Amino acid sequence: MIEYGDAVKVISKERGDAVVITTMTQSGFWGQVSTHKNLDIGIANGMGKASSVGLGVALGRPDRKVIVLDGDGSLLMNLGSLVTVAGQQPANFYHFVFDNGVYAITGGQPVPGHEMVDYAGLARAAGYRNAYSFADVETLATELPGIMAKPGPVLVNIKSKTVLPRGPVDQTWESNKRMPAALRAVRKTLTGS
């Protein structure tokens, strides 16, 4: 199992100038390591929508990589997005799923069927070009540069340790207050206006 903080540090090293879409617990951890906050879009109250927002950005700016930091519970709420993403085949789309088996942001309720779900397998079946699963940070760090060099859509399932954030409501509200400014900053960075 991989610690959230370790996983986002590894992803951050491979980010380059990619736009990063985060949701729920991932938003808090990514905020601690991001070096390009003007290219971050946090949608903490949009549970299940990170992949859809990421797809829109990827289609709108095919010249720039888009990284989506999703949760297992969030993805299950919009599982059809895997098929939608695969149908569009965005070569610049990199989807990371933090698979911890709980709805961490709402208090740690178990994700249904956690032990049976294979997110990488679902992505492959939906039509993603590549899908991977990692349970140790060393292998993730070794393999990620090569993965990020491949065309998307790519899904990377990260078997992560359960972390229950302190003050989930506060984290959600803070992220929501920042979202309009984040969208404006990303648009300005991407378009120059």
Backbone bond lengths (Angstrom), bond angles and torsions (degrees), N, CA, C in turn:
res aa  C-N    CA-C-N  psi(-1)  N-CA   C-N-CA  omega(-1)  CA-C   N-CA-C  phi
1 M - - - 1.447 - - 1.530 109.79 -
2 I 1.316 114.90 142.48 1.467 121.37 -174.92 1.526 109.87 -107.64
3 E 1.308 116.45 135.34 1.462 121.92 174.63 1.532 108.72 -69.26
4 Y 1.318 117.24 139.55 1.464 121.65 178.13 1.525 111.56 -52.64
5 G 1.337 115.59 -49.93 1.462 120.01 -177.50 1.514 112.74 -58.45
6 D 1.326 117.00 -39.45 1.468 120.67 178.50 1.521 110.82 -67.38
7 A 1.320 117.00 -41.40 1.468 120.49 -178.92 1.524 111.56 -63.79
8 V 1.339 117.83 -45.36 1.462 118.59 -178.04 1.524 111.35 -68.78
9 K 1.321 118.14 -29.60 1.472 119.79 175.43 1.525 110.68 -64.95
10 V 1.319 117.37 -41.91 1.463 121.54 178.38 1.525 109.93 -64.06
11 I 1.314 117.30 -44.88 1.468 121.43 179.65 1.522 110.04 -63.75
12 S 1.323 116.74 -41.64 1.463 121.11 -179.19 1.530 112.10 -59.59
13 K 1.340 116.89 -36.64 1.471 120.63 179.44 1.532 111.95 -63.48
14 E 1.330 116.89 -27.67 1.469 121.42 -177.76 1.512 112.92 -100.89
15 R 1.319 117.84 2.42 1.458 122.09 -174.12 1.519 114.30 -63.21
16 G 1.304 117.56 -46.15 1.460 119.83 -172.04 1.520 109.76 63.40
17 D 1.346 117.33 -130.01 1.466 120.59 179.63 1.529 111.34 -107.64
18 A 1.315 116.40 30.89 1.460 121.04 179.78 1.527 111.51 -70.36
19 V 1.325 115.63 148.53 1.457 121.95 168.35 1.527 106.17 -77.81
20 V 1.341 116.82 137.18 1.460 120.84 -179.75 1.527 109.46 -119.88
21 I 1.335 115.11 124.18 1.460 122.77 176.84 1.522 106.67 -104.32
22 T 1.334 117.45 126.47 1.464 120.65 -179.97 1.524 109.49 -123.87
23 T 1.329 114.98 156.77 1.450 120.24 174.99 1.519 109.80 -142.94
24 M 1.288 115.44 154.22 1.451 125.14 173.71 1.539 112.69 49.70
25 T 1.319 118.45 -131.31 1.461 122.98 -175.17 1.527 111.40 -58.06
26 Q 1.330 117.27 -35.71 1.466 121.45 -177.69 1.539 111.41 -59.69
27 S 1.351 117.32 -32.99 1.468 120.33 -178.98 1.520 111.81 -58.65
28 G 1.333 116.61 -44.03 1.462 120.03 -179.34 1.512 113.03 -65.61
29 F 1.324 116.62 -43.85 1.468 119.72 -179.54 1.526 111.33 -69.31
30 W 1.334 117.44 -40.43 1.469 120.06 -179.50 1.527 110.45 -64.68
31 G 1.322 117.01 -37.39 1.458 120.49 179.58 1.518 113.05 -59.05
32 Q 1.327 117.82 -24.06 1.456 121.89 -179.60 1.525 112.95 -80.38
33 V 1.338 118.51 -18.83 1.470 120.40 -175.72 1.529 113.88 -119.32
34 S 1.319 117.56 -13.75 1.465 120.07 -174.54 1.523 111.94 -62.86
35 T 1.316 115.11 134.49 1.462 120.97 177.14 1.526 111.74 -108.30
36 H 1.335 116.90 -1.05 1.476 122.23 178.67 1.523 109.11 -133.66
37 K 1.329 116.56 64.55 1.465 120.50 -175.89 1.527 112.42 -59.63
38 N 1.324 117.18 -23.42 1.456 119.95 177.83 1.524 112.42 -72.11
39 L 1.332 117.06 -6.00 1.466 121.99 176.49 1.537 111.54 -116.00
40 D 1.330 117.02 17.82 1.468 122.19 -179.86 1.521 109.76 -106.88
41 I 1.317 115.96 137.14 1.460 121.94 173.25 1.524 107.43 -126.23
42 G 1.326 116.39 110.60 1.455 121.59 177.91 1.519 110.16 -98.76
43 I 1.314 116.42 125.21 1.472 120.70 179.26 1.526 108.95 -123.38
44 A 1.320 115.93 62.48 1.463 121.14 -173.86 1.518 113.13 -60.97
45 N 1.304 119.21 -28.21 1.463 119.95 -178.94 1.522 111.42 -97.56
46 G 1.323 117.35 9.84 1.459 121.69 179.47 1.509 110.81 -106.11
47 M 1.325 116.77 51.37 1.458 121.01 -175.75 1.526 110.16 -53.49
48 G 1.329 115.71 123.03 1.449 121.58 179.31 1.513 114.12 94.54
49 K 1.315 118.53 -4.08 1.468 120.86 -173.44 1.521 115.28 -108.49
50 A 1.323 118.74 -1.29 1.466 120.35 -176.72 1.516 112.08 -60.51
51 S 1.323 117.59 -43.23 1.469 119.74 -178.86 1.524 111.15 -66.60
52 S 1.312 117.56 -34.38 1.464 120.54 179.00 1.529 111.40 -69.48
53 V 1.332 116.15 -43.64 1.468 119.58 176.63 1.528 109.43 -63.67
54 G 1.321 116.47 -44.00 1.463 120.47 178.85 1.519 112.47 -60.26
55 L 1.331 117.02 -39.46 1.461 120.26 177.77 1.525 110.68 -62.91
56 G 1.314 117.25 -42.40 1.468 120.02 178.27 1.514 112.35 -60.27
57 V 1.331 116.37 -44.10 1.468 120.39 178.71 1.533 109.75 -65.88
58 A 1.326 117.30 -42.47 1.472 120.84 -179.37 1.523 111.79 -62.55
59 L 1.320 117.36 -39.86 1.465 120.35 178.86 1.525 111.11 -72.12
60 G 1.331 116.22 -35.00 1.461 120.32 179.77 1.516 113.70 -72.63
61 R 1.323 116.78 -28.81 1.465 121.92 -179.40 1.524 109.63 -132.66
62 P 1.327 117.83 72.65 1.463 120.38 -177.10 1.526 113.89 -65.97
63 D 1.328 116.79 -11.46 1.464 121.44 179.56 1.525 112.48 -84.82
64 R 1.336 118.28 -3.88 1.462 121.48 -175.53 1.525 109.85 -128.55
65 K 1.341 116.42 135.56 1.463 119.87 177.54 1.525 110.22 -66.06
66 V 1.324 114.69 146.08 1.456 122.20 175.88 1.524 107.46 -125.19
67 I 1.326 115.48 125.75 1.458 122.58 178.79 1.521 107.75 -110.36
68 V 1.322 116.66 128.30 1.458 122.35 176.60 1.522 107.96 -111.08
69 L 1.330 116.45 124.32 1.460 122.13 175.68 1.527 107.28 -105.08
70 D 1.311 115.90 104.13 1.458 124.20 -170.64 1.516 109.68 -114.20
71 G 1.309 116.95 165.11 1.447 122.46 173.65 1.512 110.55 -111.94
72 D 1.320 116.72 157.52 1.467 119.70 -179.87 1.521 111.43 -62.14
73 G 1.318 117.95 -45.57 1.460 120.99 178.07 1.512 112.03 -64.14
74 S 1.317 116.83 -38.84 1.462 120.91 178.21 1.526 110.91 -64.19
75 L 1.311 116.77 -46.56 1.461 119.92 -179.84 1.528 111.11 -61.96
76 L 1.323 117.43 -39.67 1.463 119.77 179.09 1.524 112.21 -61.26
77 M 1.327 117.27 -27.55 1.466 120.44 178.93 1.521 112.87 -74.11
78 N 1.320 117.49 -12.69 1.463 121.41 179.84 1.525 108.56 -144.59
79 L 1.321 116.51 49.52 1.459 121.83 -174.39 1.528 112.31 -59.67
80 G 1.308 117.08 -28.17 1.466 120.43 177.67 1.512 113.47 -62.25
81 S 1.327 117.35 -18.10 1.466 119.73 179.12 1.526 111.63 -63.78
82 L 1.336 117.55 -26.81 1.471 119.21 176.91 1.528 110.30 -60.91
83 V 1.316 116.75 -43.55 1.460 121.05 179.72 1.531 110.34 -69.19
84 T 1.319 116.60 -39.64 1.469 120.42 178.98 1.520 110.85 -63.03
85 V 1.333 117.17 -46.93 1.465 121.41 177.68 1.528 109.90 -60.03
86 A 1.321 116.37 -49.65 1.469 120.45 -178.41 1.524 111.35 -60.66
87 G 1.325 116.95 -36.66 1.464 120.33 179.08 1.516 112.95 -63.85
88 Q 1.325 117.04 -29.06 1.461 121.48 179.50 1.527 112.71 -89.12
89 Q 1.342 117.39 -20.79 1.470 123.67 178.98 1.535 113.99 49.97
90 P 1.347 118.72 50.14 1.468 119.19 178.19 1.531 110.74 -69.09
91 A 1.301 116.82 117.83 1.466 121.96 -177.34 1.521 112.24 -68.89
92 N 1.328 117.68 -13.05 1.464 122.74 -175.88 1.528 112.68 -106.59
93 F 1.326 118.86 19.70 1.465 124.10 -171.95 1.524 110.90 -109.53
94 Y 1.349 116.76 120.62 1.463 123.67 -178.03 1.523 108.46 -126.75
95 H 1.315 116.82 111.40 1.452 124.51 -170.05 1.533 109.67 -108.76
96 F 1.320 116.94 113.27 1.465 122.70 178.89 1.524 108.67 -104.04
97 V 1.328 116.84 127.39 1.455 121.70 178.93 1.526 108.44 -114.37
98 F 1.324 115.78 119.50 1.463 121.78 176.78 1.528 107.15 -87.12
99 D 1.305 115.41 107.77 1.460 124.48 -170.88 1.521 109.33 -101.67
100 N 1.348 115.61 90.76 1.467 119.23 -178.59 1.526 113.11 -112.62
101 G 1.330 117.95 -3.62 1.453 121.23 174.57 1.511 116.82 81.39
102 V 1.351 116.92 4.80 1.467 119.56 179.36 1.529 110.54 -138.93
103 Y 1.314 114.50 158.34 1.471 121.41 169.01 1.527 105.82 -85.87
104 A 1.311 116.61 84.13 1.468 121.44 -170.79 1.520 112.49 -63.23
105 I 1.299 117.78 -42.05 1.462 121.45 -172.48 1.524 112.08 -68.25
106 T 1.339 117.16 -22.60 1.465 119.66 -178.58 1.521 112.41 -103.71
107 G 1.326 118.30 8.29 1.450 120.31 173.11 1.511 116.67 122.37
108 G 1.317 118.52 -0.35 1.452 120.17 173.90 1.518 115.69 97.91
109 Q 1.344 117.26 18.85 1.460 118.75 176.48 1.526 108.96 -64.35
110 P 1.350 117.48 143.32 1.470 119.57 -178.43 1.528 112.68 -67.28
111 V 1.312 115.47 142.15 1.461 121.78 173.56 1.532 106.87 -76.76
112 P 1.333 118.53 127.77 1.465 120.01 -179.31 1.526 112.00 -57.61
113 G 1.324 115.64 136.77 1.459 121.09 175.53 1.509 115.44 67.07
114 H 1.319 117.18 19.71 1.470 121.12 -174.28 1.532 113.12 -50.22
115 E 1.296 117.27 -44.68 1.470 119.96 -176.53 1.525 113.14 -70.23
116 M 1.330 117.59 -16.35 1.469 120.63 -176.08 1.529 113.33 -100.71
117 V 1.320 117.44 -22.44 1.466 120.58 -172.35 1.527 111.29 -78.65
118 D 1.316 115.41 132.04 1.465 123.32 176.37 1.528 106.64 -116.61
119 Y 1.330 117.09 95.84 1.460 121.06 -174.79 1.526 112.18 -64.52
120 A 1.320 117.49 -37.89 1.470 120.14 176.57 1.524 109.54 -64.33
121 G 1.322 117.04 -41.19 1.460 121.12 177.88 1.521 111.70 -64.11
122 L 1.335 117.43 -40.62 1.464 120.76 176.79 1.524 111.11 -62.13
123 A 1.330 116.39 -42.12 1.468 120.37 -179.89 1.526 110.70 -64.18
124 R 1.325 116.98 -44.27 1.470 119.86 177.95 1.521 110.78 -61.57
125 A 1.338 116.85 -44.02 1.464 120.78 -179.83 1.529 111.56 -64.85
126 A 1.333 116.45 -31.37 1.466 120.61 178.92 1.525 111.92 -74.85
127 G 1.341 117.15 -22.81 1.454 120.09 179.20 1.513 116.26 117.78
128 Y 1.347 117.45 10.15 1.473 119.44 173.48 1.529 108.00 -60.50
129 R 1.332 117.16 144.56 1.468 120.32 179.29 1.520 112.18 -63.86
130 N 1.320 116.26 -40.44 1.462 121.34 -178.22 1.516 109.62 -143.36
131 A 1.335 115.73 149.29 1.461 121.09 176.24 1.518 108.72 -149.95
132 Y 1.330 115.40 141.44 1.461 121.82 -174.74 1.518 109.14 -138.39
133 S 1.324 116.19 161.02 1.452 121.92 174.95 1.525 108.48 -138.58
134 F 1.332 116.38 135.56 1.460 121.99 -178.45 1.520 110.53 -131.71
135 A 1.328 115.64 140.09 1.458 121.85 177.64 1.529 112.11 -120.45
136 D 1.352 117.82 -2.62 1.470 119.75 175.86 1.526 109.21 -137.04
137 V 1.319 114.77 141.75 1.454 121.21 -172.36 1.529 112.54 -68.20
138 E 1.321 117.96 -30.83 1.465 120.06 -179.10 1.529 111.03 -64.14
139 T 1.323 116.54 -44.75 1.469 119.81 179.02 1.522 110.22 -66.97
140 L 1.322 117.44 -41.10 1.471 120.94 176.47 1.525 110.26 -57.12
141 A 1.323 117.13 -48.36 1.463 121.35 -178.65 1.525 111.92 -62.97
142 T 1.320 117.18 -36.97 1.465 121.40 179.98 1.527 111.83 -71.32
143 E 1.323 116.49 -41.64 1.463 121.44 -174.13 1.527 114.36 -85.06
144 L 1.330 118.52 -25.62 1.455 120.62 -171.00 1.534 114.66 -61.67
145 P 1.332 121.58 -39.20 1.465 118.37 178.08 1.533 112.46 -57.06
146 G 1.312 117.91 -42.68 1.459 121.24 178.28 1.518 112.56 -66.97
147 I 1.327 116.26 -37.78 1.466 120.97 178.80 1.519 110.15 -64.41
148 M 1.331 116.78 -44.12 1.470 120.72 -178.67 1.523 112.36 -69.51
149 A 1.320 117.64 -15.11 1.467 121.33 177.17 1.533 111.67 -85.76
150 K 1.332 116.98 -12.62 1.463 120.99 -179.22 1.520 110.02 -85.40
151 P 1.331 116.51 153.06 1.461 118.29 176.11 1.526 111.03 -72.17
152 G 1.321 115.37 145.67 1.445 121.62 177.14 1.517 111.03 -86.50
153 P 1.312 114.48 -179.21 1.442 125.61 4.23 1.524 112.29 -76.27
154 V 1.328 113.91 140.72 1.458 122.65 -179.82 1.522 107.59 -124.89
155 L 1.335 116.75 138.21 1.462 121.28 172.46 1.522 107.94 -117.38
156 V 1.327 115.24 133.79 1.460 122.16 176.21 1.527 107.43 -121.28
157 N 1.327 116.66 111.35 1.453 122.11 177.45 1.524 108.39 -88.44
158 I 1.332 115.97 125.59 1.458 121.87 -179.47 1.523 108.25 -112.04
159 K 1.321 115.96 109.91 1.465 120.71 175.81 1.523 106.92 -71.14
160 S 1.323 116.35 104.62 1.459 120.01 -171.06 1.523 112.23 -114.28
161 K 1.319 113.62 154.97 1.462 120.47 176.42 1.523 108.84 -71.19
162 T 1.319 115.65 148.46 1.458 121.00 178.69 1.518 109.78 -72.33
163 V 1.322 114.71 129.58 1.455 121.88 175.97 1.514 106.48 -130.48
164 L 1.310 116.66 123.84 1.458 120.33 176.19 1.523 107.92 -102.97
165 P 1.343 116.49 110.29 1.472 119.83 -176.26 1.522 111.55 -63.10
166 R 1.311 114.76 150.28 1.458 119.99 173.03 1.517 107.09 -79.93
167 G 1.304 117.33 133.91 1.457 121.12 175.58 1.510 114.26 62.11
168 P 1.349 118.78 56.88 1.462 119.53 -176.95 1.518 113.17 -58.28
169 V 1.337 117.87 -34.90 1.454 119.69 -179.61 1.515 110.23 -65.48
170 D 1.337 117.14 -43.34 1.462 120.50 178.96 1.521 111.02 -61.89
171 Q 1.334 117.16 -43.24 1.463 120.62 -179.68 1.525 110.35 -61.83
172 T 1.331 116.81 -42.00 1.460 121.17 -179.41 1.516 110.72 -64.51
173 W 1.334 117.27 -47.16 1.458 119.87 -178.72 1.527 111.91 -63.92
174 E 1.329 117.04 -40.60 1.464 120.02 178.97 1.526 110.93 -62.43
175 S 1.324 117.21 -44.23 1.459 120.88 179.12 1.521 110.47 -63.42
176 N 1.323 117.36 -40.42 1.458 120.43 179.90 1.522 111.78 -65.40
177 K 1.325 117.44 -37.27 1.462 120.12 178.48 1.524 110.78 -65.79
178 R 1.336 117.20 -31.81 1.467 121.00 -178.30 1.530 113.28 -84.05
179 M 1.337 118.64 -15.90 1.461 120.91 -172.18 1.531 113.98 -58.89
180 P 1.347 121.32 -47.85 1.473 118.68 179.46 1.534 112.63 -58.68
181 A 1.321 116.71 -41.52 1.465 119.87 178.37 1.528 110.60 -65.95
182 A 1.338 117.17 -38.32 1.465 120.48 178.90 1.522 110.69 -63.94
183 L 1.313 117.12 -43.03 1.472 120.10 178.57 1.528 111.17 -62.67
184 R 1.335 116.94 -41.78 1.473 120.50 177.96 1.525 110.85 -64.30
185 A 1.324 117.24 -42.13 1.470 121.19 -179.21 1.526 110.95 -64.47
186 V 1.321 116.62 -42.99 1.464 119.48 178.77 1.522 109.82 -64.25
187 R 1.326 117.79 -45.48 1.473 120.34 178.93 1.529 110.86 -59.04
188 K 1.338 116.75 -44.36 1.461 120.25 179.93 1.527 110.99 -63.37
189 T 1.322 116.60 -43.16 1.466 120.84 179.25 1.529 110.99 -63.07
190 L 1.317 116.05 -42.34 1.464 120.04 -175.85 1.521 113.61 -76.51
191 T 1.337 116.52 -33.40 1.473 119.35 -175.35 1.516 113.63 -105.75
192 G 1.332 116.75 -17.18 1.444 119.84 -178.15 1.524 112.05 80.62
193 S 1.347 117.18 7.94 1.476 119.62 178.81 1.500 111.57 -134.50
